[in-house]
C-alpha cells in the first residue's frame, strides 16, 4: 500500500491495488473486461471499486447501460492515479537496479590535485561502464576533512596518502593506488645526480617553496632533511601546489611538489628528489569506513581507478636530460 495525496491537500490511505483497478476500469469501461485484464473475479473487482469510493467519499463511476462512465470527480482523480502507478513502477524499477548493484549514488572525496590529474579523466571511463551510478566528487584538501566526512557517513570513499591511516586502525579499510614521488621544479638549472635526480642535501642552499605541514609529503620532506642533517631554506609555504609552481616560474625558488600534480603547463625544469639515491616516495590509497557496507559499484570504482592510475601515473615526470 501507499499514501496518496488528494488535490484538496488531505492525505488518505490508498492501496495501489485499488488505484490499479480504478484506472483499468476507466480505460476498459466494463467490470468484466477489467476483471479479465487484472485476473480477478468480477465480484472482487466490484468490491474494490466500492471500497475505494467509500474510502475517498466520492462516486467515481456512473453506470450507463453495461458500461461504467467516469463521473466528474473520477475524471479529475484519474490523472493522479495514473501518476501514482507510474511512480510506484519507477520505484520498483529503481529497486531492481539497486539490487543488481549497478545503480545509485557514489560520494567520493579527493584532493584538488588528484581530481585534476586523475579523477577528471577517469570519471568518463567509469560512467561508460556504470551509466546509472551518479558520482559526486567532493574536494578535500587535508586528511582531517576526509576523515570527518568518513566518520559522519557523508562519503563512501576518500582518497589520500596511504600513510595517513595506521595499518592496524580498526576503523578504516584501504585500497592502495600508485606511488607519488617528490619532485623539485625550478626555473633555473639544478645540480643533478644520476637519472635526472637531485639529492636532498643539494637543495639545502636553494630557496624552497613547499606545501604546509598539513600535507604528509611535506612532513616526509622535513623528516628526510633531519635524517640528512640539513636545514632547509624555506621561503614560502602554501596549501596549493600550483601556487608553488607559479612562484617557481617567476624565479622565486624551487617548488617541492608531489608527482600527482600536473606541472606540464609551467616552463620549469623538473627533477626527482632523492635521499641516498632513493626517491622520496609515498603511496596513494582510497579509504572507506569498515562499519559501512559498500555498494558493489563502489568496489568496482576502486578496481577501475587502480587500473586507470597504473596507466597514467606518474602524472608528472622528470624533465628529459
C-alpha positions, 0 to 999 in steps of 0.5 A: 500500500501507499499514501496518496495525496488528494488535490484538496491537500488531505492525505488518505490511505490508498492501496495501489491495488485499488488505484490499479483497478480504478484506472483499468476500469476507466480505460476498459469501461466494463467490470468484466473486461477489467476483471479479465485484464487484472485476473480477478473475479468480477465480484472482487473487482466490484468490491474494490471499486466500492471500497475505494469510493467509500474510502475517498467519499466520492462516486467515481463511476456512473453506470450507463447501460453495461458500461461504467462512465467516469463521473466528474470527480473520477475524471479529475482523480484519474490523472493522479492515479495514473501518476501514482502507478507510474511512480510506484513502477519507477520505484520498483524499477529503481529497486531492481537496479539497486539490487543488481548493484549497478545503480545509485549514488557514489560520494567520493572525496579527493584532493584538488590535485588528484581530481585534476590529474586523475579523477577528471579523466577517469570519471568518463571511463567509469560512467561508460561502464556504470551509466546509472551510478551518479558520482559526486566528487567532493574536494578535500584538501587535508586528511582531517576533512576526509576523515570527518566526512568518513566518520559522519557517513557523508562519503563512501570513499576518500582518497589520500596518502596511504600513510595517513591511516595506521595499518592496524586502525580498526576503523578504516579499510584501504585500497592502495593506488600508485606511488607519488614521488617528490619532485623539485621544479625550478626555473633555473638549472639544478645540480643533478645526480644520476637519472635526472635526480637531485639529492636532498642535501643539494637543495639545502642552499636553494630557496624552497617553496613547499606545501604546509605541514598539513600535507604528509609529503611535506612532513616526509620532506622535513623528516628526510632533511633531519635524517640528512642533517640539513636545514632547509631554506624555506621561503614560502609555504602554501596549501596549493601546489600550483601556487608553488609552481607559479612562484617557481616560474617567476624565479622565486625558488624551487617548488617541492611538489608531489608527482600527482600534480600536473606541472606540464603547463609551467616552463620549469625544469623538473627533477626527482628528489632523492635521499641516498639515491632513493626517491622520496616516495609515498603511496596513494590509497582510497579509504572507506569506513569498515562499519559501512557496507559498500555498494558493489559499484563502489568496489568496482570504482576502486578496481577501475581507478587502480587500473586507470592510475597504473596507466597514467601515473606518474602524472608528472615526470622528470624533465628529459636530460 
